[in-house]
Amino acid sequence: MDSYCISVKDQFDNLEKHTQWGIDVLEKYIKFVKERTEIEISYAKQLRNLSKKYQPKKNSKEEEEYKYTSCKAFLVTLNEMNDYAGQHEVISENMTSQITAELTRYMQELKQERKSYFHDGRKAQQYIETCWKQLEASKRRFERDCKEADRAQQYFEKMDADINVTKADVEKARQQAQIRHQMAEDSKAEYSSSLQKFNHEQHEHYHTHIPNIFQKIQEMEERRIVRIGECMKTYAEVDRQVIPIIGKCLDGITKAAESIDQKNDSQLVIEAFKSGFEPPGDIDFEDFTQPMKRTVSETSLSNSRGDGKSEPKFGGKSKGKLWPFIKKNKGGGPEDFSNLPPEQRRKKLQQKVDELNKDIQKEMDQRDALTKMKDVYIKNPQMGDAASVDYKLAELGQNMEKLRLEAQKFEGWLAEVEGRLPVRTEQSRRQSGMYETQNTSAVNNCAQDRESPDGSYTEEQSQESEMKVPMTEFDDEFDDEEPLPTIGTCKALYTFEGQNEGTISVAEGELLYVIEEDKGDGWTRIRRNENEEGYVPTSYVEVYLDKNAKGAMTYI
């Protein structure tokens, strides 16, 4: 009996350890899925940040680049990658709701169920042990009473055989023996009853109670195993559900790549950078052996003046050849973009006109909104003072008038380029100087050379007047400009690729000169050496303003 009880108890201990191990496995799998969801969220976040990082910035040069099919395909790739990241977020959400949350709730229920079963098992074990102790106690009592009855019987027989003992003592011994025999009989009956009860309880314990508990534990463990298997299937199914959408994202990238048209992109480049200049014609032979008879053709780089002397002059057909070698203006260029080739100038002017029209429309929208607000204030004075809006309306009117004047000015230049208006004379150009910047000396010089030998303006010369300045005069005009003095130094905090016109590339850690502070537009003008200067984002450099900076530092 003792060894069997111990054996069953050992099985309870083993089952308790095994079921605890099962719960540990469940917790381990929950932790695994949770970490997978965190990885998916992190991966999706990194993909979204990557897509956002390479998205074109609004109202920037990058946005203009996306007219090319290759850049459009790249933009589609970025958008598809954003959707691709969204599917990884879906994986994380579904795994969290369908696996992690469900298993966590089930594990809590499993712990409670396991606790109740082992509590019932221990209770049954304690009860059978109590019954065994009661049986042992009744057995020992029965054994003791039997021994006492034997001793009393022997004592009676001894007293009865002894002739020297009185009859009263013999009678007393006989009565004592009878009492002991009766006690032994009672103990026997109690022991027999206890034995029957224990045998019944023991049978119930080992054939009913314990098997039922073991069966429940087995079913509980099997449900745990089935549940974790179902979660593993769900784990795979969650991934499988997003595969079609991920496939569509990849198909979109493939389709975008196949839509790249190199011929179309090349044509866009041609349209963007064509100058509009005619190729130069053949230069006629000048026979210097007959100085009195030599002539110069109209397509030559020289043209005869009224006095018979030839002077250098850039004709319309020679500009296409000479244009690439003309020195660029270090400043921002004239306001009418007359330093650009005709086609480029036309595009710049058209772009400026469109920008001004957009600004005018914004001002008109604000004016309309304020007018409506004023009407509401007039009808409902308690809502506000109508007079308070008048100042803002007047200010908007002034702004609109300024913008209209600016738009008319640029439209005039655009019409001149497109040949829709007669060419302005030198006097009319000077009268419009109030709208132009001080950097128009090159334009005025070009206008002086428009005259033909008879003093009139030709149509061909008017279309390309900006090229009529001799090369030496053009260079000297800019070479004589005084460079801006340095007002401090700066250190590049990050590498900047200056790809736009007027910017300059800098490397991280590079030291440079500051020649113009940030005027509120986010750009600082710097100089590397005597021939290299330009603008960089103010946030990319650390500025040290010092009037003596130039004397304390040599050119880098």
Disulfide bonds with the S-S distance in Angstrom:
none
